[in-house]
Amino acid sequence: MEMAVSEFVEQYRGFEIYVQVFPFSADMVDVWCRIVNPSDLRPSPLTARVQQVTGGPFPAKIGEEVGMYFGIGLIDSYLREYSGN
């Protein structure tokens, strides 16, 4: 398995977004994302797995941003669905 060219964690609305960017070709990358709720004792539907960002591969210049915004979208959708708003 190839090593990630970039890995980082971003905080958003009480969740942690873990992003990993893997090389696909010379100037393209695959992006994977995992959401963690530090207050959960066990995984929820949102935090149970690592997800490959769909629509890729992506240009290497924007891979990190794609992962971060994908994670933000997952969190917002999850909170909207489970908060009843």
C-alpha positions as CSV (number, residue, x, y, z in Angstrom):
1,M,0.0,0.0,0.0
2,E,1.3,3.4,-0.9
3,M,2.1,6.0,1.8
4,A,-0.1,9.0,2.1
5,V,1.4,12.2,0.6
6,S,-0.6,14.2,3.1
7,E,-2.4,13.5,6.4
8,F,-4.1,16.0,8.7
9,V,-6.9,16.5,11.2
10,E,-9.3,19.4,11.2
11,Q,-11.8,20.3,13.9
12,Y,-15.4,21.1,12.9
13,R,-18.5,21.5,15.1
14,G,-17.1,19.2,17.8
15,F,-16.0,16.5,15.4
16,E,-12.6,15.6,14.0
17,I,-12.1,15.2,10.2
18,Y,-9.1,12.9,9.4
19,V,-8.0,13.3,5.8
20,Q,-5.5,11.2,3.9
21,V,-4.3,12.0,0.4
22,F,-2.7,9.2,-1.6
23,P,-0.9,9.5,-4.9
24,F,-2.9,8.2,-8.0
25,S,-0.7,9.4,-10.8
26,A,1.9,12.1,-11.3
27,D,-0.5,15.0,-10.7
28,M,-3.6,13.3,-9.4
29,V,-4.6,12.0,-5.9
30,D,-7.2,9.8,-4.2
31,V,-8.7,11.3,-1.0
32,W,-9.9,9.3,2.0
33,C,-11.8,10.8,5.0
34,R,-12.9,9.6,8.4
35,I,-15.0,11.5,10.9
36,V,-14.5,11.1,14.6
37,N,-16.7,12.3,17.5
38,P,-14.3,12.4,20.5
39,S,-17.3,12.2,22.9
40,D,-18.7,9.0,21.3
41,L,-18.0,5.8,23.3
42,R,-18.7,3.7,20.2
43,P,-18.9,4.5,16.5
44,S,-22.1,6.1,15.1
45,P,-23.3,5.8,11.5
46,L,-21.1,8.8,10.8
47,T,-17.9,7.6,12.4
48,A,-18.0,3.9,11.7
49,R,-15.7,3.8,8.7
50,V,-13.1,5.4,6.5
51,Q,-14.6,6.7,3.2
52,Q,-13.0,7.3,-0.1
53,V,-14.1,10.6,-1.5
54,T,-16.2,10.0,-4.6
55,G,-15.6,11.7,-7.9
56,G,-11.8,11.3,-7.8
57,P,-9.0,11.1,-8.5
58,F,-8.5,14.8,-7.9
59,P,-5.8,17.3,-9.0
60,A,-3.0,17.1,-6.4
61,K,-3.3,20.9,-5.8
62,I,-6.8,20.6,-4.3
63,G,-6.8,17.1,-2.7
64,E,-6.6,18.4,0.8
65,E,-9.4,20.9,0.4
66,V,-11.6,18.3,-1.3
67,G,-11.1,16.0,1.8
68,M,-11.8,18.8,4.3
69,Y,-15.0,20.0,2.5
70,F,-16.2,16.4,2.0
71,G,-15.9,15.9,5.8
72,I,-17.7,19.2,6.5
73,G,-20.5,18.1,4.3
74,L,-20.8,14.7,6.0
75,I,-21.0,16.3,9.4
76,D,-23.5,19.0,8.4
77,S,-25.7,16.3,6.7
78,Y,-25.5,14.0,9.7
79,L,-26.4,16.8,12.2
80,R,-29.3,17.9,10.0
81,E,-30.6,14.4,9.8
82,Y,-30.3,13.5,13.5
83,S,-31.2,16.9,15.0
84,G,-34.6,17.0,13.3
85,N,-33.9,20.4,11.7
